[in-house]
Structures are given as C-alpha cells and as structure tokens.
Amino acid sequence: MHIEQLQIYEINDLYQVSNVEVGQHFYWQIGNFQVHAQVLVTSWIVISLLPALPIAAAKNLQAIPTGSQNFIEYILEFIRDLTRTQVGEEGYRPRVPFVGTMFPFIFVSNRSGAPFPWRLVQLPHGELAAPTNDINTTVASALPTSVAHSYAGLHKRGSSYFGKHIQPTPVLLPINILEDSTKPLSLSFRLFGNILADELVVAVPVSLVPLIVPVPMMLLGLFTSAIQALIFATLAAAYIGESTEGHH
C-alpha cells in the first residue's frame, strides 16, 4: 500500500512539472485541447508573408533578373547549394523544397519578434512574440525533419535502412535508436534556447537604455536569427544525407 501511494505521488509530481510554464499564455480551447493562441496567430502571419515576395517576383520574370527576382533567385541558389553539399550530388533535388521551406520559415519566425509592434496588440493574457520563442513551434519544426530523415532512408535503401542500427555491432542497437530519437530533441531545444536567450538578452538593455541600444541589438538579433536558421537547415539536410548514404 505504501509503495502504491509513493508511485501515485511520483506521478503527481511529474504531472506538476509538465505544467510548468514561462510567463502567461492566451489559450484557445479546441475540443479537449488547449493551444497557445498567440503562437498560432504569429505563425499564421509568418506563413502568409512568406509567399508574398516570391509571388511578387514571379509576376514579371526577366531573363536578366533584377530587384526582387534577383533576391529570390539568390536565396534559391543558396538553399540548393546547401542541400547539395549536405545530401550529395545524387538525389539532392527532391530535398530542396523541404530545406527551402524550413530555412525561410525559421528565419522569418526568429526575426518576427523584433520589427513587428506586437505589444500594440492587446491580448487577455500574455503577448504576441516570435513563434520560435515557444517550444511547441520548435518541436513542430523538428518532427518533420525526423520524418523526412526516415522517409529518405527507407525510400533510398528500403528495409536495409534499419540495418544501420546494428552497425558495427548489434550491441549498439539501443544507442543507435537513442541517437535517432534525440535528433529532433536536439534541433528543437537548440533553436528554442537560443531564440529565447536572444530575446531576453535584448530585452534587458533595451528596457534600461531604450533610445540608444535598440538598433545595435536588432542587428545582433538579425545575425543570431540567420545563424540559427542556417544551423537548423544544415542539420536537417545533413540528417537526410546521412540516412541515404548510410554512414555517420
């Protein structure tokens, strides 16, 4: 009886830890689930903004690109080179759309916390901020990477893809499985931690010296956002390349 009560207490303690939150949040009730409304709103805004520039650039395509068309082609070339470097010359083209979706979404999401006056939008609880400032967004971005990693390996190597988990010896099977399971955790917590730390570092000096500090800090935030988006896209492409090549 005492052991059963102890187990119940331990379960309750874990449940209390799972309810720990940073700050206040505005929730929407969808069926039996509660979702962070401010994260969904800012994510939808970012998603709606991303196609705007390519659509505008595609209205008047020219043989010699200028303006927005030149910028879009530069970004596309950069993403294509990044994917080819990580995945390899053979079979990199089908992976370009995935990497080309994750990189701009994460970059714009990272930067959306600074240039937009979110504080002007009043919510019952909490406030609007960068979507990647929430762990749910970073986890939701990392899980498709894990799915794409497994799909690419199965598509390229078939059932032999699972053979990598017993290489070089079957004794390492648990460790290899653990390695694959920690990849989305690593991606999500790295991005979340760096963006949260960046916003906290910027918030303190801006609140103390609001007239001088913001511009240099915004430039620093731009650099941090670009680096984190690049790291995420590079690792995502590297994981896919690893699954298709079958080596570490």
C-alpha positions in Angstrom: 0.0 0.0 0.0 2.8 2.4 0.9 4.6 1.6 -2.4 1.4 2.3 -4.4 0.9 5.7 -2.6 4.5 6.6 -3.3 4.0 5.8 -7.0 0.9 8.0 -7.1 2.9 10.8 -5.5 5.7 10.4 -8.1 3.1 10.5 -10.9 1.6 13.7 -9.5 5.0 15.3 -9.2 5.7 14.6 -12.8 2.3 16.0 -13.8 3.1 19.2 -11.9 6.5 19.5 -13.6 4.8 19.1 -17.0 2.5 22.1 -16.2 5.4 24.5 -15.6 5.2 27.5 -17.9 7.3 30.6 -18.6 5.1 33.7 -18.5 1.4 33.9 -19.3 -0.3 32.5 -22.3 -3.5 33.2 -24.2 -5.3 29.8 -24.9 -7.8 28.7 -27.4 -10.0 25.7 -26.5 -10.1 23.3 -29.5 -12.2 20.2 -28.4 -10.5 18.8 -25.4 -7.2 20.5 -26.1 -5.8 23.9 -25.2 -3.4 25.6 -27.7 -1.3 28.7 -27.4 -3.3 31.2 -29.4 -0.6 33.8 -29.7 1.8 31.3 -31.2 -0.8 30.2 -33.8 -1.5 33.9 -34.7 2.1 34.9 -35.2 2.8 31.6 -37.1 -0.1 32.2 -39.5 1.2 35.8 -40.1 4.7 34.5 -40.9 3.2 31.7 -43.2 1.1 34.3 -45.0 4.1 36.6 -45.5 6.5 34.0 -46.9 4.8 33.6 -50.3 4.3 37.3 -50.8 7.8 38.1 -52.1 8.1 35.1 -54.5 4.6 35.8 -55.9 5.5 39.4 -56.5 8.9 38.4 -58.0 7.2 35.9 -60.4 4.7 38.5 -61.9 7.3 39.9 -64.3 10.1 37.3 -64.8 13.1 38.5 -66.8 16.0 36.7 -68.5 18.3 39.0 -66.6 16.9 39.2 -63.0 16.7 42.4 -61.2 15.2 43.6 -57.9 13.1 41.0 -56.0 13.6 38.4 -58.7 17.3 38.6 -58.2 16.9 38.3 -54.5 14.6 35.3 -54.7 17.0 33.5 -57.2 19.9 34.2 -54.8 18.1 32.6 -51.9 17.1 29.6 -54.0 20.6 29.2 -55.2 21.9 29.4 -51.6 19.4 26.7 -50.4 20.1 24.5 -53.4 23.9 24.6 -52.7 23.3 24.0 -49.1 21.2 20.9 -49.8 23.6 19.6 -52.4 26.6 19.9 -50.0 24.9 18.0 -47.2 22.9 15.4 -49.2 25.2 14.9 -52.1 25.1 15.4 -55.8 22.9 12.4 -56.4 19.4 12.7 -55.1 19.6 16.2 -53.6 16.9 17.8 -55.8 13.9 16.2 -54.1 15.1 17.5 -50.8 15.4 21.2 -51.9 11.7 22.0 -51.3 11.8 20.7 -47.7 15.0 22.6 -46.8 13.8 25.6 -48.7 10.7 25.6 -46.6 12.3 25.2 -43.2 15.0 27.8 -43.7 12.9 30.9 -44.6 10.1 29.9 -42.1 12.6 29.7 -39.2 14.5 32.8 -40.2 11.4 34.9 -40.6 9.9 33.4 -37.4 13.1 34.3 -35.5 13.1 37.9 -36.7 9.3 38.4 -36.4 9.7 39.2 -32.7 11.6 42.5 -33.3 10.4 44.5 -36.2 6.7 43.9 -35.6 5.0 46.0 -32.9 3.3 43.0 -31.3 2.9 44.9 -28.0 0.3 47.1 -29.6 -2.0 44.1 -29.9 -3.7 43.6 -26.6 -4.5 40.0 -25.5 -6.4 38.8 -22.4 -3.3 37.0 -21.3 0.3 37.1 -22.5 1.5 38.9 -25.6 2.4 38.2 -29.2 6.1 37.3 -29.9 8.3 35.3 -32.3 6.8 31.8 -32.9 10.2 30.2 -32.3 10.1 31.7 -28.8 7.7 28.9 -27.9 8.9 25.3 -27.5 5.8 24.0 -29.3 6.9 25.7 -32.6 10.4 24.4 -32.5 9.3 20.8 -31.7 6.7 21.0 -34.5 9.5 22.2 -36.9 11.9 19.4 -35.8 9.5 16.5 -36.1 9.0 16.8 -39.9 12.8 16.7 -40.1 12.8 13.4 -38.3 10.1 12.1 -40.6 11.9 13.3 -43.7 15.1 11.7 -42.4 13.5 8.3 -42.0 11.5 8.5 -45.3 14.6 9.4 -47.3 16.5 6.4 -45.8 13.6 4.0 -46.5 13.0 5.3 -50.0 16.7 5.1 -50.9 17.7 1.8 -49.1 14.5 0.0 -48.4 14.4 -2.4 -45.4 18.2 -2.3 -45.3 17.9 1.2 -43.8 17.1 -0.4 -40.4 20.4 -2.4 -40.7 22.3 0.7 -39.7 21.0 0.4 -36.2 23.1 -2.8 -35.6 26.3 -1.4 -37.2 29.1 -2.0 -36.4 27.7 -4.5 -33.8 24.2 -5.4 -32.6 25.2 -4.5 -29.1 24.9 -0.8 -30.1 21.3 -1.2 -31.2 19.9 0.7 -28.1 22.4 3.5 -28.5 21.7 3.9 -32.3 18.0 4.0 -31.6 18.6 6.6 -28.9 20.7 8.6 -31.3 17.9 8.8 -33.9 15.3 9.7 -31.2 17.4 12.6 -29.8 17.9 14.3 -33.2 14.5 16.2 -33.1 15.1 17.0 -29.4 18.5 18.5 -30.2 17.1 20.5 -33.1 14.1 21.8 -31.2 15.8 22.7 -27.9 18.8 24.3 -29.6 16.6 26.6 -31.6 14.2 27.4 -28.7 17.0 28.0 -26.2 19.0 30.3 -28.5 16.0 32.4 -29.6 14.7 32.7 -26.0 18.1 33.7 -24.8 18.5 36.3 -27.6 15.2 37.9 -26.7 16.0 38.0 -23.0 19.4 39.5 -23.7 17.9 42.2 -25.9 15.0 42.9 -23.5 17.2 43.9 -20.5 19.4 46.6 -22.1 16.6 47.9 -24.2 14.5 48.4 -21.1 17.4 50.3 -19.4 18.5 52.4 -22.4 15.6 52.4 -24.9 16.9 55.3 -27.1 20.4 54.0 -27.9 20.5 50.3 -27.6 17.7 49.0 -29.8 19.4 49.5 -33.2 22.6 47.6 -32.4 20.7 44.9 -30.6 18.3 44.5 -33.5 21.4 44.0 -35.8 22.7 41.4 -33.3 19.3 39.7 -33.3 19.3 39.6 -37.1 22.7 37.9 -37.1 21.5 35.4 -34.4 18.3 34.6 -36.3 20.2 33.9 -39.5 22.7 31.7 -37.8 20.1 29.6 -36.1 18.0 29.2 -39.2 21.2 28.2 -41.1 22.2 25.7 -38.4 18.7 24.1 -38.4 18.6 23.8 -42.2 22.1 22.5 -42.4 21.5 19.8 -39.7 18.2 18.8 -41.3 19.9 18.3 -44.7 22.8 16.5 -43.1 20.4 14.1 -41.3 18.7 13.3 -44.6 22.1 12.9 -46.3 23.2 10.6 -43.5 20.1 8.4 -43.9 20.6 8.0 -47.7 24.3 7.3 -47.5 24.2 5.0 -44.5 27.2 6.4 -42.7 27.8 8.7 -39.7 
